[in-house]
Amino acid sequence: MLLNLKSWVFKLSLPSSSISTSLSTPALPPLSLYVHIPWCVQKCPYCDFNSHALKGGIPETEYVAHLLDDLTADLQYVQSRKISTIFFGGGTPSLLSEEAMATLLKGIEDRVPFADDIEITLEANPGTLETNKFEGFAKAGVNRISIGVQSFELEKLVQLGRIHNSEEALKAAGFAHDSVSTFNLDLMHGLPNQSLDQALSDVKQAIALNPFHISWYQLTIEPNTLFHSKPPVLPEDDTLWDIQQHGHELLTEAGYEQYEISAYSKPGHQCRHNLNYWKFGDYLGIGCGAHGKITVQTDEVELAQGDSQTQPQIKVIRTEKVKHPKGYMDFTKPYTYKSWQVEADDLPFEYFMNRLRLKSAFSMEEFEQRTGLLMSSQQASLAKALELELLTKIDDNCYKTTSKGIRYYNNLVDLFL
């Protein structure tokens, strides 16, 4: 069942250190939209996303109708906001036709108004793209393309189960450059048997294509993947560290700024959709298995120590949609598989798990606005992070992840569990 928020009353028993009558009413964060397209040509052996290899054509007319009905059911979460960013992920969203994309984006805007400067990103596989298709996506409203290159070396592409070759990757980058205002290249390192020279060659080729944004992340072996059941031989830790160091230097020298653990951009071209995730903003999630995170203002909060007064506060709700396309496209069942409120004790960890991926400073006000809790509740964890030099204090109000904190991100985040 979908949540009827008007009928829900939450009584949160928060620690006395977390509540103060001086805590102002948190403002609602920006709102994004994630749209999941679950189909791909074939499943990659490293992929643990909710994706399904094609067995015939995509039922795109039917699926688009369900996506719009799914969004309609979630309109209660919009709360008078405009959509600031949209991200089409998958699977392989570029398998959709230009006509389906146009219908979908028009239907979304008919239901929720778009911000004037909205960012609309489409993930694309180089093996599914043609010039006219890029132009059609752009005409429909897509203004940012994220191309899943992963590597320019054919042997590595075969090992990763990719359906494209390096020539198609080069063509796709050219199409994107000519069609949209900004584009990203996804690149992986730490690939099976990858040497330092091979990894840096990929970085150099990506830089030569002059994308505005490069997502450069290390291959990890995830459960429920083919690589997990049949692990490949990955580079040693020393090689991985050399790859990261030298690759970072190449990207920095080429004018790319690392603003997140795995993200580099030219000035003014950070991915605003992902920034909203990392800053603990709100997002609706529609489509098979899509997740959402929504902040709701409420004055139904019980203060600690028996105080009978109430004050405006927030609750954070997460949603998850039905995963399998067959179940999702069943008109007799709800799209939402489950929804739940994040417990107050878990909010600091969820905030910091996202926020500490960024190299930019965070403020006490941002933490309090996003969680509804006082920063004073986190003093012990902050003090330990400062002692370990994983965080640095900018001033009495702001903290920032250090280079050491980026390197030992998992250790840093564990401090807030």
Salt bridges, closest charged atoms under 4 A:
GLU62 OE2 - HIS66 NE2 3.94
ASP70 OD1 - LYS321 NZ 2.61
ASP74 OD2 - LYS321 NZ 2.85
ASP110 OD2 - LYS106 NZ 3.08
ASP117 OD1 - ARG272 NH2 3.82
GLU167 OE2 - LYS171 NZ 3.63
ASP178 OD1 - HIS177 ND1 3.74
GLU249 OE1 - HIS246 ND1 3.73
GLU260 OE2 - ARG357 NE 2.47
ASP282 OD2 - ARG81 NH1 2.85
ASP282 OD1 - LYS293 NZ 3.09
GLU320 OE1 - LYS338 NZ 3.89
ASP330 OD2 - LYS333 NZ 3.94
GLU350 OE1 - ARG318 NH2 2.70
GLU366 OE1 - ARG355 NE 2.58
GLU387 OE2 - LYS384 NZ 3.88
